[in-house]
């Protein structure tokens, strides 16, 4: 059942190629935000808190052993297909990890390292790392499964103002950071291809949608960095996301305010911007995990509207995602139950 669950997640993500995502990072005068558009077939989802001090073991993949760890940091994540399998999020240290589709991805071949799924890799990093360099160093501890892994790459940033792209090409990790990362933006071509085709400029027409989004986001990030713009950085971040949004595909727009440890988001169905603050939540292991259905009425601060995470509350969200995806995928009832029940196995150390 667990293996079937992993394959389902891959099948779901395999549709990303026709509806991909955009991410960017801005760091100006000590203000840091990370923006992301989540472009997908369904907008069903929940925001989840994840506690520190939890003992976890990765879901078994078809080409490697599992890995066990204890979560060092609490985090807040965006989830569609199971609480421990986020599409992205931020932890209490200000580390942000977000995924995007990349057809050119080729993960390392099976070896002695533990293998982990593409979504649980994100939760592992948020649980265990505080900086981008710590994420990069985990490449010697575990690998993303090569047989069950959808082709993704990641943009990551930390509270020190560091940002990196992480890709897996020809079976090896490829990282761009520091001087090798002139534009803190990522879409759905390799970072090298994106820079080569645009040089970060949107001064011409690009027929490739991914390249066009990369160019537009780069241009707007550079404009904010170099010009005297009085617009609040979070508002400007949403303006970038609106510029690169894809009609009928952009389901969530998210701004992570790394400096102030806040998260802002809106959905296609509920366009009012909601926000939440890390300072409101008790992320200790003795507390209880919280969750918030993203698609409901509300505006501004929604901290107090989070409820204790419960499988019965999460189930309708998962069922909506399954139903809205059913024209292209099939998820059995038994696999749905496996997704819902996985979090039961996780306890305080």
VOGU-3710 file (C-alpha; in Angstrom, 3 decimals, decimal comma):
1> xxxxxxxxxx> 0,000/0,000/0,000  2,817/2,398/0,868  4,568/1,773/-2,438  1,273/2,300/-4,267  0,920/5,631/-2,478  4,332/6,807/-3,656  3,504/5,916/-7,262  0,230/7,834/-7,016  2,034/10,968/-5,906  4,374/10,648/-8,860
11> xxxxxxxxxx> 1,493/10,180/-11,253  -0,191/13,288/-9,876  2,955/15,355/-10,254  3,615/13,997/-13,744  0,897/16,324/-15,023  2,858/19,388/-13,958  4,613/19,669/-17,314  1,565/21,329/-18,860  0,948/23,642/-15,908  4,192/24,562/-14,216
21> xxxxxxxxxx> 5,230/27,073/-11,544  7,254/30,237/-10,897  9,439/31,188/-7,918  11,621/34,170/-7,017  13,532/35,730/-4,114  14,006/39,402/-3,216  16,512/40,704/-0,665  16,628/44,475/-0,296  17,738/46,536/2,696  17,356/43,579/5,015
31> xxxxxxxxxx> 13,874/42,733/3,768  13,595/39,246/2,304  10,631/37,654/0,584  10,228/34,485/-1,429  7,358/34,281/-3,935  5,746/31,311/-5,615  2,841/30,607/-7,970  1,489/27,081/-7,685  0,110/26,162/-11,099  -1,845/22,943/-11,199
41> xxxxxxxxxx> -5,067/21,153/-12,145  -6,705/21,477/-8,693  -6,491/24,150/-6,020  -7,629/21,987/-3,105  -5,154/22,224/-0,273  -4,403/22,988/3,339  -1,797/24,888/5,295  -0,254/22,694/7,994  1,956/23,251/11,004  4,654/20,650/11,560
51> xxxxxxxxxx> 6,164/20,205/15,007  9,780/19,897/16,091  10,888/16,821/18,018  8,918/14,261/15,993  10,376/10,867/15,121  9,838/10,133/11,428  10,675/7,424/8,913  10,398/8,072/5,199  7,839/6,308/3,032  9,390/3,238/1,405
61> xxxxxxxxxx> 10,378/3,679/-2,225  11,052/0,981/-4,810  14,806/1,567/-5,096  16,280/2,125/-1,664  16,079/1,817/2,093  14,162/4,264/4,266  15,706/7,003/6,370  14,671/7,982/9,895  15,119/11,366/11,550  13,865/13,629/14,307
71> xxxxxxxxxx> 12,495/17,000/13,237  14,780/19,720/14,585  12,647/22,647/13,441  8,952/23,347/13,249  7,548/24,444/9,919  4,443/25,590/8,075  3,725/23,934/4,743  1,257/23,834/1,849  -0,123/20,359/1,219  -2,461/18,676/-1,261
81> xxxxxxxxxx> -1,714/14,964/-1,108  -0,926/14,241/2,530  0,311/16,178/5,528  3,888/14,929/5,409  4,222/15,476/1,655  4,218/19,237/1,011  4,710/21,108/-2,231  6,617/23,731/-0,273  6,902/25,677/2,952  9,027/27,593/5,450
91> xxxxxxxxxx> 10,458/26,529/8,793  10,899/28,544/11,968  14,497/29,411/11,038  13,295/31,109/7,852  14,345/28,377/5,429  12,047/28,149/2,394  11,884/25,202/-0,024  9,669/25,151/-3,136  9,442/22,799/-6,117  8,910/23,235/-9,871
101> xxxxxxxxxx> 8,668/20,845/-12,782  11,801/20,209/-14,872  11,684/17,726/-17,751  15,489/17,550/-17,892  15,752/16,105/-14,386  17,619/12,835/-13,947  18,103/11,752/-10,343  21,107/9,694/-9,160  21,014/5,979/-9,846  20,279/3,663/-6,897
111> xxxxxxxxxx> 23,157/3,254/-4,469  23,636/2,573/-0,757  22,063/5,876/0,295  18,475/5,929/1,583  15,918/6,960/-1,039  13,107/9,430/-0,403  10,190/10,734/-2,471  10,205/14,144/-4,134  7,623/15,657/-1,771  8,901/14,129/1,454
121> xxxxxxxxxx> 12,360/15,431/0,502  10,931/18,918/1,089  9,605/18,034/4,550  12,928/16,426/5,444  14,804/19,613/4,571  12,405/21,813/6,534  12,644/19,430/9,497  16,433/19,181/9,536  18,025/22,258/7,940  18,376/25,965/8,719
131> xxxxxxxxxx> 20,438/27,113/5,723  20,762/26,397/2,027  24,229/24,936/2,573  22,803/22,417/5,032  20,269/21,378/2,389  22,999/20,928/-0,195  25,022/18,840/2,272  22,167/16,334/2,633  23,028/15,050/-0,841  25,610/12,846/0,903
141> xxxxxxxxxx> 22,998/11,469/3,333  20,055/10,610/1,107  18,874/10,783/-2,473  15,587/11,361/-4,239  14,285/8,094/-5,624  15,234/7,618/-9,259  12,391/5,253/-10,125  9,477/6,876/-8,364  10,525/10,523/-8,557  8,737/13,054/-10,726
151> xxxxxxxxxx> 11,223/15,367/-12,508  11,502/18,430/-10,300  13,946/21,115/-9,337  13,873/23,439/-6,349  14,457/27,029/-5,320  15,584/27,409/-1,695  16,405/30,448/0,442  17,352/31,122/4,061  17,238/33,891/6,650  20,883/34,798/5,975
161> xxxxxxxxxx> 19,825/36,086/2,568  21,277/33,148/0,684  19,404/31,554/-2,199  20,110/28,576/-4,445  18,667/26,491/-7,223  18,967/22,737/-6,726  18,689/20,530/-9,796  19,496/16,917/-10,570  20,979/16,582/-14,045  22,641/13,526/-15,571
171> xxxxxxxxxx> 22,410/11,772/-12,230  24,191/14,460/-10,203  23,167/17,389/-8,073  23,705/20,787/-9,742  23,615/23,889/-7,556  23,635/27,556/-8,477  24,227/30,026/-5,662  26,218/33,177/-4,908  27,994/34,486/-7,989  26,647/31,536/-9,988
181> xxxxxxxxxx> 23,093/32,762/-9,381  22,803/36,224/-10,982  18,987/36,072/-10,994  17,152/34,557/-7,993  14,298/33,199/-10,124  13,305/29,724/-11,273  10,626/28,407/-13,619  10,645/25,214/-15,725  13,843/25,172/-17,745  17,216/24,454/-16,190
191> xxxxxxxxxx> 18,638/27,528/-14,553  21,536/27,587/-17,014  19,166/27,446/-20,005  16,973/30,209/-18,565  19,874/32,587/-18,019  21,411/31,812/-21,408  18,165/32,483/-23,282  17,184/35,658/-21,434  20,144/37,077/-19,515  17,434/38,077/-17,068
201> xxxxxxxxxx> 15,808/40,453/-19,542  12,254/40,612/-20,914  13,140/42,941/-23,788  11,876/40,558/-26,466  9,110/38,061/-27,117  9,686/34,525/-25,849  7,537/31,761/-27,319  8,531/29,402/-24,496  6,093/30,100/-21,634  8,618/29,097/-18,992
211> xxxxxxxxxx> 11,306/31,362/-20,441  8,836/34,242/-20,707  7,865/33,859/-17,054  11,535/33,675/-16,054  12,309/36,872/-17,985  9,346/38,774/-16,563  10,070/37,757/-12,982  13,776/38,599/-13,358  12,973/42,007/-14,771  10,602/42,881/-11,944
221> xxxxxxxxxx> 12,957/41,596/-9,248  15,804/43,655/-10,704  13,576/46,713/-10,898  12,685/46,481/-7,230  16,316/45,908/-6,249  17,648/48,877/-8,191  14,846/51,469/-8,212  13,426/53,627/-5,452  10,090/51,846/-5,132  7,993/52,726/-2,084
231> xxxxxxxxxx> 5,515/49,893/-2,552  5,657/47,401/0,349  7,797/44,421/-0,574  4,990/41,896/0,025  2,606/43,836/-2,218  5,262/44,071/-4,909  5,868/40,337/-4,595  2,208/39,667/-5,315  2,427/42,014/-8,288  5,192/39,824/-9,712
241> xxxxxxxxxx> 3,084/36,715/-9,148  0,111/38,348/-10,860  2,324/39,221/-13,832  3,464/35,622/-14,341  0,167/33,939/-13,424  -1,282/31,451/-15,910  -5,045/31,633/-16,527  -6,898/28,493/-15,418  -3,710/27,035/-13,927  -2,452/29,341/-11,163
251> xxxxxxxxxx> -4,252/28,002/-8,082  -2,172/29,459/-5,240  0,019/32,546/-4,941  2,271/32,608/-1,871  4,672/35,154/-0,398  7,011/34,030/2,385  8,152/37,029/4,440  11,387/35,498/5,694  12,437/38,602/7,640  9,272/38,768/9,735
261> xxxxxxxxxx> 8,469/35,019/9,705  5,061/35,524/8,137  3,330/33,883/5,191  0,803/35,506/2,868  -1,302/33,615/0,347  -4,342/33,758/-1,898  -6,098/31,165/-4,019  -7,835/31,227/-7,371  -11,216/30,766/-5,680  -10,604/33,120/-2,742
271> xxxxxxxxxx> -8,547/36,060/-3,940  -8,410/38,000/-0,662  -4,895/37,781/0,756  -4,658/35,893/4,042  -1,628/35,877/6,332  -0,272/33,914/9,249  2,601/34,399/11,662  5,012/31,856/13,111  4,896/33,681/16,440  1,266/32,635/16,934
281> xxxxxxxxxx> 1,892/28,871/16,824  3,361/26,542/19,403  5,542/24,213/17,340  6,867/22,145/20,241  6,341/18,393/20,183  4,046/18,525/23,194  1,662/20,751/21,257  -0,731/19,646/18,514  -0,366/20,167/14,776  -2,781/22,661/13,207
291> xxxxxxxxxx> -4,305/22,930/9,742  -6,280/25,448/7,701  -8,308/24,770/4,562  -6,903/27,229/2,033  -10,174/27,583/0,155  -12,508/29,391/2,514  -13,647/32,908/3,217  -11,239/35,087/5,143  -8,907/38,021/4,873  -5,760/39,277/6,553
301> xxxxxxxxxx> -4,762/37,439/9,753  -6,125/33,878/9,874  -3,924/32,517/12,691  -6,833/31,936/15,051  -8,813/30,077/12,376  -6,401/27,137/12,302  -7,854/23,967/13,797  -6,178/20,964/15,357  -5,127/18,702/12,501  -7,500/15,785/12,176
311> xxxxxxxxxx> -7,708/13,123/9,506  -11,468/13,648/9,289  -10,855/17,318/8,461  -8,121/16,531/5,955  -10,110/13,840/4,185  -12,546/16,136/2,290  -9,637/18,209/0,999  -7,860/15,133/-0,321  -11,103/13,820/-1,810  -11,661/17,134/-3,598
321> xxxxxxxxxx> -8,153/16,990/-5,057  -8,777/13,414/-6,196  -12,156/14,271/-7,723  -10,873/17,341/-9,560  -7,982/15,296/-10,951  -10,033/12,267/-11,970  -10,125/13,135/-15,672  -6,414/12,344/-15,787  -5,610/10,189/-12,751  -7,214/7,507/-10,602
331> xxxxxxxxxx> -6,526/7,138/-6,893  -8,045/4,101/-5,210  -9,869/4,223/-1,889  -7,193/2,076/-0,260  -4,442/4,420/-1,425  -6,446/7,413/-0,202  -6,637/5,826/3,240  -2,887/5,192/3,217  -2,295/8,874/2,517  -4,594/9,924/5,348
341> xxxxxxxxx> -3,200/7,465/7,858  0,511/8,043/7,296  0,628/10,821/9,898  -0,634/8,375/12,550  2,781/6,725/12,536  4,601/9,899/13,583  5,114/10,475/17,301  7,254/12,576/19,634  10,710/11,144/20,195
//
